[in-house]
Amino acid sequence: MPITRPANSINDISFSVLDLASIVQGGTASQSFQHSIELAQLTEKLGFKRYWLAEHHNMPGIASSATSVVIGHVAAHTSTIRVARVESCFPTIRHL
């Protein structure tokens, strides 16, 4: 007997957003944080469940190297979405 799975609709899938918190050319980290708040608020309004902030180090155009600070800032301006971090270590890995 074949195995059947219940039909899933697009409404059954939890979507997330990954924010790199990029600093645009000529911009500031403060502006980047404001853009992150606006993106998180839109994400929440659209019904997304999670908002991820990418943690990058040693990258001058990225404002999210201290994600704990940005997470608190974003979470203070949202109410239902889960805010967390995703770490990327590639630029800091040194070959022996």
Secondary structure, DSSP 8 states (H G I E B T S, - for coil): ---------GGGS--EEEE--B--TT--HHHHHHHHHHHHHHHHHTT-SEEEEEE--S-TTB--SSHHHHHHHHHTT-SSSEEEEEE--GGG----
